[in-house]
Amino acid sequence: MTKTLLVDVRELTDSQRATIADAARARGYRAAFASNEAEAEAVAPEAEILFSLNAALLKNAPKLKWWCVPYAGVDAFLKPALEDRRDILLSSSSGAYGVTIAEHIVMVTLMLMRRQMEYTEVVRNGGWRRDLPIRAIRGSRIAVLGAGDIGREAAVRLRAFGPASVVGVNRSGKNPGDMFDAVVSVDALDDLLPRVDVLIMALPGTPETRHILDARRLHLLPEDAFIVNVGRGSAIDEAALAAQLHAGRFAGVALDVFAREPLPADDPLRTCPRLLITPHVAGNMTLDYTVARIVELFLEDFGNYCEGRPLARRVEPGKGY
């Protein structure tokens, strides 16, 4: 009897769908591609494998054994979707988003350092000035909190700007791929923060990372430091950050992620000075490379699944990644 693979990822090209269909057929599966929610719901009851962002499909998928989420972060899907489905395997697309998010990190860091927001306002208001002091990535002391795929890709690009100290921070203190000048453990974060010019945060959303940058640690950073967060909004105490920005601390902050999304229209962050806000677009599936990489990683784990090998990107619900 043919088994069913339900693919509910609308960003795929025809060529990518054909590649997945061929791989499924070779393994004795029928690949069903949904172009809308109704089509996905119709196939869900027969699906053994689900490649989708739609957690609601789990409610009517009794045959489901493996759910692959085409995002790197899956904390938003762990509850309540998996509370009653402890029997299924969950995997992510970690490793697909490093390139696009690293480019976003470089973009917003340069915008902050070179005062682009202020220059835009000057010109928009009819002015013309060229004397705002700017800073450079070259020579900066940069800390990357989260030394995974995103952090490593960011380190490669930041180091390319010239001599700069790029230090990674992770749980183990190990330097994956030697892409950082040094790596320290999270235990050393308090000692590191006072010596940082740019703090980049690329952390998953877990109980351990919630408010890892709280009011106390924000005060440990130099007053003229920059902060860039592309991981999870829960990693920063947003109220404390807003208060310190209004008090004149920090040369600039760029946030792509927030504790509540969409960010409420009346959220205090919207009125903060020196704050660059982007609506969670750093890691979108809008870059062709990202979508191609998502498919590549899915097919790799599809082979692992069919051969009875461990999934390379299996998520442990207890850890959140």
N, C-alpha and C positions, 0 to 999 in steps of 0.2 A: 504494500500500500504506500503510495507517495505521501511523503511528509511535507508540511507547509512552512515556508519561510515568508513572513509578512514584512515587507519593506515599506515603511511609512516615513520616508525622507524625501520631501518634495524638491529639494535642491539638486537632485541627481540629474545628470545628463542622460540622453538616450544611450550613449555608449557605455556609461557606467551601469545603467540598468541591465544592458545586455551582458556585461561582464559578470554581474552578480547572478543573472539568470543562468548563464552557462555553468558557473561554478556550482550553483544549486543543483542543476540537472545532473551534473557529473557525480554528485553525492546522493542522488536519489530524492531530491527535494523539488518541490514546485515553488518558484518564487512568485509571490503575488505582490504587485506594486499598487499602493493606494494613492490616488490623486486627490482625495478629500477624506474628511473624517468618516463619512457614511460608508465609504468603501472599506476603510480600515476596520470599522466596527463589524462589518459583514463577514470579514475573513478571520477576525480575532478568535472565534471559537475553535477554529481548526489549526491555529498557529502553534507550532512547537518552538519556533524561534521568532523573536520580534526585534526588528531594527527600527527604532522609533523614539521620539521624545514624548509620546502621548501615554502618560501613566494611566489614564482612564481605561485604556484597552485591557489592562490586567484584570479588571473586574469580570470580564466575560471571555477569559482565555484559559479554560481549565486544562488544556493540553500543553500550556507553555512551560518550557524547561529552561530557556535562556533568553534574557532580555539585554540587548546591546543598545546603549544610549549614545547617540552621535554627538555628545558633548564631553568635554574633559571633566567638568565638575558634575557630580551626580547627587550632591547633598539635598538638592531640592526634590529629588525623586524618592528618597529613602523612606519618608513618611508622608502620607499614610500608605502610599502605594504598596510597600513591601511588608507591611505589618502582618498581613494574613497570607503572604506568599513567600514564606521562608524557604520553600522547596526549590525556588528557581535560582539560577545563576544570574548575576548582574555584572555587566562589564561596561566600561566607558570607552571613550575615544581619546584618552590621554595620549599625547604625542602628536596630535593632529593640529593643535592650535599654537604651538610655540612660535612659529614664524610670524603669523599675523599679529599675535599679541606683542611679540618683541618689537615689531615695527611700530606698533602703537605706542609702546613705551618710549622708544627713541623720539617719535613725533612729539608727544606731549612734554617730554623732558626738555627738548629744544625749544618748544613754544614757551615754556616757563622761563627757561634760562635767558632767552633772547627777547623776553617781554612782548611776545607777539600779541597777547590779548590787549595790552595797553596801547601798543602802536595801532592796532585796529580801531580802537576807540578814538584815538587822536585823529586819525584820518577820517573816520566816519563823522566826527563832529566838526569837520572843516579845518582842522589844524594840520601842522606840518612841523615835526621835530625829529631830531636824529640823535639825541644825546642821552637816552636812557641807559644807565649802566647795565651791561649784560655779563653773563658768565658762560663758561664753556664746560663741556663734558671732559675735554682734555685737562688732566691735572686734578680732576675731582676725586673725592673719596666716596665710592658708591657701595652701598650694601644692598644685596638682593635677598629679601626674606622669603625663602622658598626656592630651593635649588633644583627643582624638577625640570621638566622639558621647557617650560616658559622661562624660568630663571636662567637656564643654560643658554637658550637662544638669545636672551637679552644680553647676557654677559659677552657673548661673541661679538655682538654689534657694538656694544658700548666700548669694549677694549679696542675696537678698530678705529676709534676716534683719536687715538694717540695715548701717550702715557696717562693712565688713570688706574687707581686702585679699585678693583671690583672684588668685593668679598661676599661670598655666599653664606647664608645661614640656613641650617637644616637641623634635624634631630640628631643625626649621627656625627656631624662634623667632618664627614668624608667629602672629598672633592670629585664628583662624578665627571669623568672625561677630562679632568684637569682644565676645565673651561674658566675657572675662577682663579684669581691670584692667590686666594686663600679661602678656606671654608671653616667656619666656627659653628659650634652647636648653639641651640637656642639658649642654653644656660649662660652663654657669654654675651647675650644680646644687650643687657644693661651696660656692660663695659664698652660695647661697640658703638652704641647710639651717640654718645657725646662726640665721637670722632667721625661722624658721617655728614657729607654734604648732600647726598641724594639717597633717600631710602625708597627702594622699590619693593612693593609687596605683591607676591604672587602665590598666595596661600589658598589651600582648599578650605571649605567651610566645615569645621569640626568643632566639638566642644573645647578642644585644646587651643584652637586658634581664635576663639571668640574673644574680642577685645584684647588681643595680645598687644595691641598698641592702645593702651588706656591713657588716662590723664597723666599718670606718673611717668610713663615712658615717653609720652609726647614732650614732657618737660625736660627729659634727658637729651633730646635732640637739640642741636644748636638753633638759635633763634632765626638764623638765615638759611636753614636747611630746606630742601625740597622733599616732598612726599608724593609718590605715585602708587596708587592702588589699582591693580587689575585682577586681583584674586577674588575675594569675597568681601562685601561691605561689612559683614559682621566682625571682621578682624580689627576694625577701628571703632573706638568709642566716638561716635559721630558728634554727640553733644559736646564732649570735651574738645574735639577738634574745632568745632565751630566757635566755641568760646575763645580758644587760643588764637584762631585766625582774627577774630574781632579785636583781640587784645594786641594785635600787631606782630605775633610770632609767625615765623616761616616766610621764606621768600616766595613760595608758591606751592600749591597742592593740586594734583590732578587725580580725580576720582572717576573711575568707569563703572564701579560697582557700589551698591548701597544696601543697607540693612532692609529697606523696603523698596521694592521696585514694582511699577514705576515710582520714581521719587515724587512724593506728594507735592502739589503745587505750592503749598504753604510751608514746606519743610525749611527750617532755618538755614540749611546748607545753601539754599538757592541765593541767599543774600550775602554770603560770605565774601570778603575781599580776597583777591589773589587765589581764587579757586576756579580751576578749569573742570567743568563737568561734561562728561560724555555719557550717553544713555546705554551703557553696557553693550558697546559695539566693538570692543577691542578683539573679541574672539568670535565674532559672528561667522556664519557659513556663507559669507559674501565673497570670499576670496577663492578663486578656482582651485588653487593649490590645496587649500584647507579641505574642500569637499573631496578632492581626489585622494588626499591622505586618509580621510575618514573611511572611504571605501577600501583603500589598501589595508588599513588596520582591521576593519571588519572581516575581510576575506582571510586575513592571516588567522584571526581567532576562529573563523568558521572552519578552517582546516583543523585547528587544534580541537575544536568541539567534536568534529566528525571522527577524528582519530583517537578520541578519548584522552587527549593531553590537557593539561591545565590551561585555562584561558590566560593569555599574556597580560590582559588588562582587567582581570577580574577585580571587582570591588568587594571589600569586606564591609558589610553594613555597619559593623561595630566601630570601624575606624572612620567611615565616611569617604574612603577613597581606595 
